[in-house]
Amino acid sequence: MPGDLLVRIGAILFVIGAVSTLATVTPLFIGAHPLPSAAYFVCMLMGVGFALALSGLLRSALAQRHQAR
């Protein structure tokens, strides 16, 4: 399907963002020094991955709809 690659890439980016979010929030709870700001920028991959996966799902749905006609 046309959107499958976007969904896979989006899922990978989402997981990377989720893991980095856990890694950046954990030091705040245990009282350690916070991570550098670059780690917080990697957390933004979670939203980018979600948007990419959603666009892949929409693209796949539109292709299936077009094929059904």
ABEGO torsion letter per residue (X at the ends): XAAAAAAAAAAAAAAAAAAAAAAAAAAAAAGBBBBBAAAAAAAAAAAAAAAAAAAAAAAAAAAAAAAAX
